[in-house]
Amino acid sequence: MAIVDLSLAKKHLGVTEEGDDDLISAKIDSAQALLEGWLGYAIEDHFETAPADLIEAVLQLMAHSYENREATVVGLTIASAPLGVRDVIAARRGYQTGYVDGS
């Protein structure tokens, strides 16, 4: 089950119409699967309620995927924002020694 619902994702994107609901839902699922692959564990297996930073990471990945629907972007200068997805992964990743809770 996704840790981000469609309503929150649409608020994050600033989308008010229903035309892209199926696409946005698919992007949520994809973003969470990607994040969990990088983390090395299923979020719902480790938390009763998903932590805010993991929700934010899914929102960032989903928004990026929604706004940039191809693997490359041409003609733009792009920079990663600090405290983005990579920082969340570094703090929460499960390493070979077991689960790391980020504290």
C-alpha positions in Angstrom: 0.0 0.0 0.0 1.3 3.4 -0.9 2.4 5.8 1.9 1.2 8.8 -0.1 -2.4 9.1 -1.2 -3.7 10.6 -4.4 -5.1 13.7 -2.6 -1.7 14.6 -1.0 0.1 14.0 -4.2 -2.2 16.3 -6.1 -1.8 19.0 -3.5 2.0 18.6 -3.8 1.8 18.9 -7.6 -0.8 21.7 -7.5 -3.1 19.6 -9.7 -6.9 20.2 -9.2 -8.4 18.3 -12.1 -9.1 14.6 -12.2 -7.7 13.9 -15.7 -4.3 12.7 -14.5 -5.5 10.7 -11.5 -4.5 7.3 -12.9 -1.1 8.6 -14.0 -0.4 10.3 -10.7 -1.4 7.1 -8.8 1.0 5.1 -11.0 3.8 7.6 -10.4 3.2 7.3 -6.6 3.5 3.5 -6.8 6.6 3.8 -8.9 8.2 6.4 -6.6 7.6 4.3 -3.5 9.0 1.1 -5.2 12.1 3.0 -6.3 12.6 4.5 -2.8 12.2 1.1 -1.2 14.7 -0.5 -3.6 17.2 2.2 -2.6 16.5 1.8 1.1 16.7 -2.0 1.0 13.4 -2.6 2.8 9.6 -2.1 2.4 8.6 1.0 4.4 5.4 -0.6 5.8 7.5 -3.5 7.2 9.4 -1.2 9.4 7.0 1.5 10.5 3.4 1.6 11.8 3.0 5.1 10.3 5.4 6.2 7.6 7.8 8.9 8.8 7.4 12.4 7.3 10.8 12.3 5.6 9.9 9.1 3.7 6.6 10.6 2.7 8.4 13.7 1.4 10.9 11.5 -0.5 8.0 9.7 -2.3 6.4 13.1 -3.0 9.7 14.4 -4.5 10.3 11.3 -6.6 6.6 11.3 -7.8 6.7 15.0 -8.7 9.9 14.6 -10.6 8.6 11.7 -12.5 5.3 13.5 -13.2 6.9 16.7 -14.4 9.7 15.0 -16.3 8.2 12.1 -18.1 11.3 11.2 -20.1 14.7 10.0 -18.9 16.5 13.2 -20.0 15.8 16.9 -19.9 17.1 19.1 -22.6 17.9 22.8 -22.4 17.6 23.3 -18.6 20.1 23.8 -15.9 19.3 21.3 -13.1 20.7 21.1 -9.6 19.7 18.8 -6.7 18.2 20.6 -3.8 19.8 20.0 -0.4 17.8 17.7 2.0 16.3 15.9 -0.9 15.8 12.2 -1.6 19.4 11.2 -1.3 19.7 12.7 2.1 16.6 10.8 3.3 18.0 7.6 1.9 21.4 8.1 3.6 19.7 8.6 7.0 17.2 5.7 6.7 18.9 3.1 4.6 19.1 -0.5 5.8 22.7 -1.6 5.6 24.1 -5.2 5.7 24.2 -5.0 9.5 20.4 -4.6 9.6 17.9 -1.8 9.7 19.0 1.7 10.5 16.3 4.0 11.9 18.1 7.2 11.1 18.4 8.4 14.7 
